[in-house]
Amino acid sequence: MASKIMTAEEALELLKDGDTLGVSGGGLRGNPDYLMMKLEEKFLNTKTPRDLTLYSVVGHGAFDHRGDSRIAYPGLIKKAVVTHPDTNTELREMIGNEELDCYILPQGVSVMLLRCIAHGQPGYITKVGLGTYCDPRNEGCKVNERTMKQPDMVKVIELEGEEYLMYKPTPLDVVFIRGTTADENGNISIEHEANWIDYFELANAARACGGKVIAQVKRIVKAGTIHPQQVRVPGVMVDAVVVCQEWEKYHMQNDNTPYNDVFSGHIKVPFQKASASAELKAPMNIIERRAAMELFPGAIVNLGWGIPGGIGAVAEAEDLIEELCLTVEMGVFGGVPGKFPNFGSVVNADAVVSLPNMFDAYYGGILDVCFLGSAQVDPNGSTNLSKLDDRIIGPGGSMDISTSSKKCVFCLGFTAKGVKQEVVDGKLRIIQEGSVKKFVNKLDQITFNGVIAGQKGKPVVYVTERAVFELINGVLTLTEIAPGIDLEKDVLQQMEFTPAISKDLKLMDARVFVPGVMGIINDYKS
């Protein structure tokens, strides 16, 4: 049997002009950054390969020149099928500059399409994306002008009298995946990784297409010495294994950490009573603290990117961790999820599963409540977190999660750009108002459809630092304002529309605005 262990240069010869390249990971978690660096190096030196299509299930970057950003060059990439390009600075700029075709899919849909490829199915059928920018009656996942001229990837179908979207798969020619250890036969284990990600599904989809699988690892061991239950990708599915040089730099556990035994689950540490619950750096910590009051005993929870990522630290400080189960879509149950740049990595996790298995659980209705970010809210309670002005952000897994969760809590600052606020004596004071309104008549893009949520009677809450809204009978309704805030000047005048106002309008819980532990756990016991 020919050796599968190659140099990066040898392995990259498997990638040809015009190929579709699938890449594993989320941020730098599971991202084969060494292979990406070597591919960049080859292109800059030889101008080959050219005209690749990039298929990225999550979002591979860290707001700098790592991950997928390394290969974001005109000529190298002609098309991208992605879910969260915001962290890939150069790729996002190429999309905005109309330098490549780009389709942005929901993250759960994207990973399920890998299964469709492997199964030979024509597409993935789901209600995720109905009434949003993914719906072909809107943009159909096309996010710049040049892509509008390209074939559709999504269509509306009707089954048993109900509407669904069918997303079409993208066949893969070559995939880059990652692991910790490979044996001489190419069997891959992931004992140092923080997440399972989508390694097997990418490899399986590529093999079904007659494609090639290249794995980046930290080390090689003798054939047959990896315990079979630790193998995540069997060697028969792997064509090339590349050992990463300088793994501390090019094989990082997440965007910030070369390696930590806690994130890989090999050890557990005492909870630290995180200081976040005691901080009041308005508006972010106020939002985190008020949003945490939507938690309840026994809840299975998703924490999304951005402000929601800080709710785990509040729950830890409030001794709530053992009362509920926090999850992140990277495939982790329990423990305390980290905020950026450690988002996706978890301290003291109970269980780690693959990315597609996590979405299987989400689609199955396991979530009691999800906490998601938002950039805009409209009068119908619809939200936008995927595009702001000309900045193409992408929804990540938010669309799949908000569709399947029993309750949604959106977290956002009330205004943006220049806003200055402070908490004094338990009251919020606006020092300087932001120039950008977040509550607008028309969204830049629809990521969550409030009309559909209202028709289904889904509970939806919108938490800001100065006001809380709820979707009541399909109407965005103001239900709480912060102490110290003037309803007319600080809330209504800073919105492009006038919301319904609850007859029982009340002040936000005073504990939110007093530094220190709020004692939410006592509310559970009362």
TIRO-189130 format. One record per residue: x, y, z of N, C-alpha, C, O in turn. Coordinates in steps of 0.05 Angstrom, whole numbers, plus 5000, padded with zeros to 4 digits. Layout:
BEGIN
XYZXYZXYZXYZ ...
This chain:
BEGIN
501749765000500050005000501850255000503650285016 501250434982502750684980502250855005500050855016 504350985014504151155038502251385033502351515012 500551445053498751675051500051925064498852135063 502251885077503552105091505252265070507052155058 504552525067505752685046506552955058505753035079 508153095043508653375048506153535039504553435023 505853775049503653945040503753995010501753994996 506154025000506554084971505653844955504353874934 506253604964505353364949502353334950501053274930 501153374973498253344976496753554960494653484949 497753794958496354004943496353944913494754074898 497953764903497853684875495153544868494453524845 493653454889491053334885488953534878486753464868 489453794883487554014878488054134851490254234846 486054134834486354224806484754484801483054554817 485454624779483954854771480954794769480254584758 479254974779476354934776475054754797472654714796 476654634815475554454834473854594855474154834860 472054444868470654534891472054424916472354184919 472954614934474454534957472754574982471754794988 472254354997470954375023472954385045474954245045 472454555065474354605087472854565113470754675118 474054415132472854365158473354595177475054775172 471854595199472454775221470354985226468355005212 470855135247469155365255470955565269471955505290 471255805257473455975266475955825260476255715238 477855815278480255655275479855385288481755215287 477655325301477055065312476654865290474754885274 478554675288478354475268479154565240478854415221 480054815238480854915211483654825205485454865221 484154705181486754615173488454855163489054875140 489155025182490455285175493155245162493955415145 494555035168497154985156496754925126498255025109 494754765119494254705091493354965076494155005053 491755125090490855375077493255565073493455695052 495155575092497555735088499155635065500255795049 499455375062501055255041499655295013501055334993 496955295013495555344988495955634980496355684956 495855814999496356094993499156124981499556264961 501056004994503856024985504155914957505556034940 502855694951503055584924501855764903502955804882 499455884909498156054890499856304885500156394862 500956424906502556664902505056614886506056784872 506156374888508656304874508156204845509756254827 505856064841505455934815502856024800502455954777 501156174815498556254804496756014799494856034782 497255794812495555554810495155454839496855494856 492955314843490655274825488955524823489255714838 487155524803485555754797482555684797481755454794 480955894801478055874798476755654815475055504806 477555644841476455454859473755554869473255794870 471955364877469555424893470155334921470955104926 469755514940470155454968467555384981465555534979 467455144994465055065010465855055039467454885047 464655225055465355255083462855235100461055415097 462555035116460154985131459755185154457555255160 461955275166461655465188462855725179461855845160 464855825193466256075185469056055194469556035218 470956055176473655975183475556225182476656285161 475756355204477456585206477356705233475756625250 478956915238479057035265479357335262480757465278 478157455242478357745236481257825230481958045235 482757635220485557695212486257505189484457365179 488757505181489457345158490257055166492556975163 488156915176488456625182486056485171484056605164 486156215170483856055160483256115131485156145115 480756125125479856165097480856425085481056455061 481356625102482256885092484956855077485557015060 486456645083489056605069488756565039490556615024 486456455031486156395003484156574989483156514967 483556805001481556994989483057174970483557404976 483657074946484957224925483257204899482456984892 482857424885481757394858483457214841485957244841 482257034826483756844810483956574824483756374811 484356584850484456334866481656234872480955994868 479956414881477156344888475256494869475456734866 473456344856471456474839468656464850466856604841 468256284870465556254881465856154910467755994916 464056234927464056144955461156064962459256204956 460955844976458455754988459055725018460355535027 458155925033459055955061456656015079454356035069 457156045105454956105124455556345141453656475150 458056405146458756625165461456745157463456705170 461456905135463957015125464957245141467157355135 463557345161464257585175467057565187468557765186 467857325197470457305209472757275189475057295196 472057245164474057205142474257475128473057525107 475857655139475957935130476357965100474758105087 478357825089478957865060476757745043476057855022 475657515051473557385036471057565036469757605015 470457675059468157855061468458095042466558185030 470858205041471458435024471158354994470158514978 472058114987471658024960468658004952467958074930 467057904971464157884966463058164961461558214942 463758354979462758624976463758764952462358934941 466058704942467258824919466358694893467358764871 464558494895463558354871465758204856465758184832 467658094872469957954859469557654858471157514847 467257554869466657274867463657234871462357404882 462657014861459856934866459756824895461556694904 457456884908457256794936454356734943452556894939 454056494954451456404966451956364996453856225004 450356485013450656445041448256285052445956385051 448756045062446755865071446555865101448355945115 444255765112444155705141446155485148446455295132 447355505171449455315178448555025180449754845169 446254975193445254705195444554595168445054355163 443354755151442654665124445254595109445254395095 447354755112449854705098451054435105451954295088 450954365131452154115139450353875131451353665125 447653915131445853705122446153655092445653435083 446953855077447453815049449753625044449853495023 451653615062453853415059452753135060453652965045 450753095077449452825077447952775052447852555042 446652985041445152945016447052864994446352694977 449352984993451352904973452052614976452052464956 452652535000453452255005451152054999451751834990 448752145003446351964998445351984969443551824962 446552154953445552184926442852314923441452264904 442152484943439552614943439752874928441853004927 437452964916437553214900437653464916438253684905 437153454942437253694958436253644986435353424993 436453845003435553835031432953995033432854225027 430853865043428253985045427754065074427953895092 426954315079426654415106424954675105424554795084 424054745129422655005132424555225140423855455141 427055155146429055355154429555545130430155455108 429155795135429656005115427156105101427356305087 424855985106422356085094421956375104422156435127 421356555085420756825092423156995099422857225108 425556885095428057035100429457095074428357045052 431957195075433457245051434056995036434757005012 433956755049434456505035432156425017432556274998 429756525022427456455006427856574978428456814975 427556414957428056514929426156734921426656874902 423956764936422156994930423357254941422357464936 425557224957427157454965429757444950429857494926 431957374964434557364951435457084943437257054926 434356884955435156604949438056544956439356394942 438956654978441656614989443856754973446156734979 443056914952445057054936445557334949443657484954 448157394954448657624971450157854957450958044971 450657824932451658064917450558054889449257864880 450958274874449658314848450458104828448858004813 453058034827453957844806452757574810452257424791 452157504836451057234841448057224832447057014826 446757454832443957464823443557354795441457274787 445757364779445657264751446256964749446056854727 446956844772447756564771445356374778443256474787 445656114773443455924778442555934807444155994825 439955864812438855854839439855604853440255394842 440355644879441055414897438655324914438755124927 436555484913434255434931431655464915431455644898 429755294920427155324908424955254928425355104947 422555374924420255324941418855074930418355054906 418154894948416554664940414254634959414254744981 412254484951409954434968409654124972409653974953 409454054997408953775005406653755025406653895045 404753585018402453545036401153815044400253855066 401053995024399754245028401354455043400254675050 403854395049405554585064407954665047409054515031 408854915051411255015037413854935051413954935075 415754865034418454815044420454945025419755015002 422954965034425155035016426754785010427254625028 427654754986429554544979432154674970432354824950 434254614985436954714980438454514964438454274970 439854594942441254414925444154374935445354574944 445154134933447954084943450054174923449554224900 452454204934454854284918456854054918458154014939 457153904896459053684896461853774903462653994895 463353604916466053674926468153514911467853274908 470353644903472553514890474753444909475953224907 475353624927477453584947476453704973475153914973 477153574996476553695022479053695039480653505038 479353905055481453925075480053885102478154025109 480953685117479853645144482253645164484553685156 481553615189483653625209483253415231481053335237 485453335243485353155266487753195283489553355277 487953055305490253065322492452875314494752935311 491552625310493452405305492452245281490152195277 494352155264493851965243495751735246498051765253 494651495241496551265240497651235212496851385194 499351045207500551015181498650945159499250965135 496250855167494150785147492151015142490250985127 492651235156490851465152488451485170486751655166 488251305190486051325209486551575226488751625236 484351735231484651995243483152005270480851925271 484552095291483252145317483452445324485052585311 481852535343481652825348481852885378480553065388 483652745392483752775422484553045432483953115454 485853215415486653475424484753695414485053935420 482753615398480853815387478753885408478053725425 477754135407475654215425472854135414470954115429 472754075388470154015375470553795354472753775343 468453645349468553445328468153565300469153465280 466653785299466053925274464853745254463053585261 465753755229464453615206466353445190466053405166 468453345204470553195190469552955174470052935150 467952785188467052545174465152615151465452495130 463352795156461352865135462652985110461952925087 464653155114466153265091467553035076467453025051 468952865091470352645078468452465063469052375040 466252395075464252215063463052335038462752195018 462452595039461352735015463352734992462652684969 465852794999467952794978468252524965468452504940 468352314981468652044971466351974953466651834932 463852054961461551994944461652134917460452034898 463152354916463452504890465952404875466552514853 467352204885469752124872472052314878474052314864 471752474900473752674906475952574925476052334931 477652754933480052684949479752814977478653034980 480952674997480852765025483652805035485252615035 484353055043486953115054486653195083485053375090 488153065101487853115129490353235140492653145135 490053455156492253575170492153475199490053475212 494453375209494653275236497153385250498853505237 497253335276499553425292501753205293504153275297 501052955289502952735293502152485279499752445273 504052305275503652045263504451825283506451855297 502751615284503451385301503351125284502451135261 504250915295504450655281501650555273499650605288 501450425251498850325241497550145262498849975275 494950185266493450015284493650085314492549945330 495050305321495450365349493450575360493450625384 491750685343489550855353487250675359486450505343 486050705383483750545391481550585370480950815364 480350375360478350405339476050585346474850715329 475250595372473050775380473951065381472251245384 476451115379477451395378477851495349478351735345 477551325330477851405302475351555293473151435294 475651795284473351955274473051945244470851955234 475251915230475251875201476951635194479351635198 475751415184477251175177479251225155478851385137 481551095157483651135137482851075109483951185090 480850895104480050825077478751065063478451065039 477951275079476751515068478751735063478051945053 481251685070483351905070485351845048486451625046 485952045032487852015010490652115017492652015007 490752315034493352435041493352535070491352645079 495552495083495852595111498352785111500452705103 497853025122500053225123500453295152498653375166 502953265162503553345189504153645190505753745175 502753775208502954065210505554135224506254035245 507154305211509454415223508654665240506854815232 509854695262509154915281506254905288504755095282 505354685300502554655306501454875325499154935324 503254985342502355195360501355435345499855605355 502255465320501555695303499455625283497655785277 499555395271497855325248495855105254494455005235 495655015279493754805286492654875313492554705332 491655115316490755215342488055095349486455025332 487655055375485154935385482755115380480555015374 483155375382481055565375482555825366484955825363 481056045363482256285352484456395370486056555361 484456315395486156445415488056255429490056345441 487555995428488955805445490355585429488955445414 492955555431494355335417493355065427492654895411 493255035454492154785465491554825495493154945509 489254715503488454725532486954465538484954395525 487954315557486754055565483754085573482153905569 483054325583480354365591478454375567476354255568 479254505546477554525522477254255508475254205495 479254085510479053825497477653615516477253395508 476953705540475453535559477053335574475953165587 479753355573481453165587481553215617482053035633 481053465625480953535654478653725658477753865639 477553725682475553925690476654095713478253995729 475954345714476954525734474754645750472454645741 475354745774473254865790472055105776473555255762 469455155778468255385766469455635780470055625804 469655845765471256075774469556315785470656515792 466956285786465256505794465956755777466856955788 465656725751466556935733465657215741463457255751 467357405736466857685744464857825727463958045734 464057695704462257835686459657925699458558135692 458657765718456157835730456358085747454358215753 458858155756459258385773459858635756459858855767 460358605730461158825714458758965702456658845697 458959225698456859385685458059565665457859815667 459359445645460459605623458259635602458159495582 456559825607454159865590455059905561457060025555 453459785542450959645547451259335548449359205556 453559235541453758945537453058785562451458595561 454258855585453758695609450958725619449858535630 449758955615446858985623445158785607443458655618 445758775581444158595564444558305572442558155574 447058225577447557955586446157885612444957675615 446258075631444958025657441958005655440657835667 440758195640437858175637436957935621434957805628 438457865600437857625584437957375601436357195597 439857365620440157125637437657075653437156845662 435957275657433557245672431357085656429257015667 431957035631430156875614430756575617429356405606 432956515631433656235637431656125658430456275673 431455855659429655735679430655455685432055335668 429955345708430955075716430254865695427954845686 432254695688431754475670431954555641431754385623 432354805635432454905607434854795592437054785603 434454715567436554655548436854895530434854975517 439155015529439555285519441655295497443655155499 441255455477443455525458444355805463442655985465 446955845464448156115465449556175439451356025431 448756385426449756455400452256635401453256705423 453156715378455456885374454957165384452657265383 456957305394456757585402455857615431456857475448 454057805436453157855464452157595477452857555501 450557425464449657185478451857015489451356865509 454157025477456356855487457156915516458356755529 456557165525457157235552455157145573455657175597 452957045565450856955584451756715600450956685623 453556555589454556325604456156415628455956285649 457756625625459256725648457456835670457956795694 455256965662453257055682451956815696451656815720 451256615680450056375692451956245712451056145733 454556235705456556125723456656285749456656165771 456856545747457056715771454556695788454656735813 452256645776449756625790449156345801446956295811 451056165798450755885807448455745793447055575805 448055805767445855685752446655455735444955315724 449355405732450355215713449154935718448454795699 448854855743447854585748444754575746443654355749 443454795742440554805740439654775711437254735706 441454795692440654785664442954675647445054595657 442454655621444454555602444954755580443154795563 447254885580448055065559449254915536450854725541 448654995512449854865488450855075469449855305469 452755005452453455155429453354975404453754735406 452755095381452254935358454654785347454454605330 457054845358459454695350459354405360461054245353 457354345376456954065385457554005414458353785421 457154205431457954175459455454215477454054405475 455054015495452954025515454254085543456253955549 453054265558453854305586456254475589457554555569 457054525614459354695620458754985614456455075613 460955145612460755435607462055495581464455485578 460455575561461655645535463255905537462656085552 465455905522467156145521466156355502464756295483 466856605508466256825490468456845469470556725472 468057005448470157055429472557175443472157345461 475057085438475856905416475756605422476756445407 474556535445474356255453471656135447470955915456 469956285432467256185426467355915412469055865395 465655735421465555455411467055265428466455025428 469055365444470355205463468955225490467955435497 468855005505467255005530468954895553470454705550 468655025576469854935601468054735615465654795619 469054505621467554295636465054195621462854175633 465354135596463154035580462253765591463753605602 459653705587458553445594458853245571459253005575 458553345546458553175522459353335498458753575496 460853205480461553335455460653145432461352905432 459253255413458253105390459053255365460153475366 458653135342459253275317457353505311455153515323 458253685294456553905286453853815274451753915282 453853615256451253525245449553395266447153415266 450753245285449253125306447953335324445653295334 449353555328448153775344445753885330443653945343 445953925304443654035290441353825288439053905286 442053575288439953365290438353405315435953395315 439753455337438453505363436753755362434553765372 437953975351436454225349433954195332431754275340 434254065309431954025291429853855305427453875300 430753675323428853505337427353645359425653515373 427953905364426354055383427554045412426054095431 430053985415431253955441431454225456431554235480 431654445441432154705453429554825465427554845452 429854905491427655055504427855355498425755485494 430255455496430655745491433355785478435255655485 433455965459435956045447436456345451434556505452 438956415453439756695456441456765431443556645427 440556955416441857025390442357325389440857485401 444357405374444857685369442957795348441557645335 443058055345441458185324442658465318443658595336 442458545293443358805285441058995281441359235284 438658895274436359055269433758905276433758655276 431759055283429058945288427059115275427259365275 424958995262422859155249420259145264420058995284 418159285255415659295270414259025273412658995291 414958835255413758565257415258385275414358155279 417458475287419058305304421058145288422357975299 421158185262423258055246425958175253426158405260 428058015250430758115257432758065234432257905216 434858215235437058195216439658175232440358355247 441157955229443857935240445857855219448157795225 444957845193446657735172447857935153449657875139 446758185154447858385136447258665148445058715157 449258835148448959105159450259295140452759295137 448659465127449659645106450959465084449659295073 453559515079454859355059456559125071457958985057 456259085097457858875110456358615109454158585121 457458415096456258155093457157985117459557905118 455357925135456057775160455457485157457057315164 453057415148452157145147450757065173451357175194 448856875172447256795195448556585213447556545235 450656455204451656225219449356025223447955965204 449155925248446955735254444455855264442655715272 444256125265442056255278439356185266437356165280 439256155239436656115226435555835233433155795238 437355635233436555365240435655355270433655235276 437155495287436655495315434055635322432355535337 433655875311431156035317428655895306426555925317 428955745284426655605273425855375291423455325294 427755235303427154995318426855035348425754865362 427855255359427755305388424855375396423455505381 424055295420421355355430421055655436418855755434 423255785444423156065451425656195441427856075441 425456445432427856595422428156855438426256995444 430656905445431357155459433557285442435757175439 432957525431434857675415436157885432434858025447 438857905430440358095447441858295429443258225411 441358555435442558765418442759025433441059075451 444659185426444759465436442459625423441759575400 441459815438439059965427439860145404438360155384 442160275405443160425382446160355379447260205396 447360455358450160395353451660635342450460845336 454260615341456060815329456061075346454461255341 457761075365458161315381456661325407456961515423 454961125413453461125438455261105462457060945463 454761275482456161265507454161265530452361425531 454461065548452561035570453960965596456260865595 452761015618453860935644451660865663449460965661 452360705683450560635704451460785730453660755739 449660945741450261095765447961055785445661115778 448660965809446660925830444260755820441960825826 444860545805442760365797441060465774438960355769 441960675761440360785738442160815714444560865716 440960765690442460795665442261075655440061185653 444461195648444561465637445761465610447961355606 444461595591445461625564447161875563446162095566 449761845558451662075557451662185528451562425524 451762005509451762085481450161875465450761635468 448261955449446661765435448061665410449661805397 447561415403448661295379447361415354444961485355 448861425332447761545308446261335290444961415271 446461085297445160875281442960745298443360645319 440560755287438260635300438160335293438860255271 437460175313437259885309434359795304433959585292 432359955313429559885309428660045285428160285287 428359915262428060045236425459955222424459745227 424560125203422260055188422759825168420959655164 425159815157425859615137428559495143430559645146 428759235145431259105151433059095126432059085103 435659115130437559075108437358795097437758745073 436558605114436258325105434558185127434858235151 432857995119431257855138432657585145433057415128 433357565171434657315181432657155197432756905197 430857285212428757155228426157295221425957535222 424157135213421657245204419657245228418657045236 419157495238417357525261414457465254412957385272 413657505229410957455221410357155224408257085235 412156995214411756705216411856615245410256445254 413656725261413856665289411256735303410356585321 410156975297407657065309405356885302403656825319 405256795277403056615269403156345284401156225289 405556265291405956015306405656045336405555855351 405556295345405356355374407956305388407956255412 410256315374412856275387413456505405413356735397 414256455430415056665448417756785438419656645434 417857055435420257195426420657435444418757595448 423057465454423757695471426157835459427957705447 426258105461428358265449429558425472428258605483 432058365480433258495504435358695495437258625481 434958945503437059155500437759265527436659185547 439759445527440559555553438559745565438659805589 436759855549434960055559432059985556430360135567 431459765543428659685540428459395532430359285521 426259275539425658995532423058995516421059125524 422958845495420558815478419758515477421458345482 417258465471416358195467414558185442413258385435 414457955429412657925406409957815418409857585425 408057985420405457915432403257925411402758135399 402057695406399957675385400957785359399557915344 403557725353404757805327405558095326406158195304 405458245349406158525349408458575367408558475390 410458725357412758795374411758995396410759205389 412158915421410959065443413059125464414558955473 413259385471415059475492413859395519411659465526 415459235535414459135561416059235585415059245607 418659315581420259415603422059635593422959645570 422659825612424760025607426660035630425859965653 429060115625431060125646430660355665429660565657 431260325691431160555709433060775700435360725692 432061025701433661245692433161325663434161535654 431761155648431261205620428661355615426561285627 428761555598426361705591424961565567426161535546 422461485571421061325550421061475524421661355503 420361725524420061865498422761925486423261855462 424662045501427162145490429061915484430361905463 429361725503431361525501430561265487432161105478 427861225484426860985471425361055445426260995424 423061185448421361215424422661395403422361335379 424061605411425261775391427661645378428661745357 428661425389430961285378430161045361431760875355 427561035354426460825337425260955312424261175313 425360805290424160915265421160865264419860965247 420160715284417260665285416360675314418060655332 413760695318412760695345411660415351409760325338 412760285371411860015377409260025394408560235404 407959795396405859775416407159785444409459695448 405759905462406759935490404959785509402559845509 406059615524404459455543403059635564404259825573 400559565570399159705591400459665618400159815637 402059445620403459375644406459445642408059305654 407159645627409959725623411259755651410159905668 413559625654414859635680417859695677418859685655 419159745700421959785700423359505698422359315709 425659505684427359265684428159205712428459385729 428658955718429458865745431759035756433859055742 431459165779433459345790436159205794438259335794 436158935799438558795805440558805781442958785785 439458835757441058835733443059075734445259055723 442259285747443859535747445459585772446359805777 445759375788447359395813449559195811449058955808 452059285812454359095809454158875829453358905852 455058635821455058405838453158185830451658225810 453157965844451457745838448557825843447857955863 446757755824443957845825442257655842440057735850 443157415846441557225862439257105847437157045858 439657065820437456945804436756665814434456585812 438656525825438156245834435956245856434556055859 435856465871433756475892430956505880429056425892 430856625856428256635842427256355835424856305836 429156175829428355905822427155765847425255605844 428255825870427555685894424955795907423755665923 424256035899421856165912419256065900417156145908 
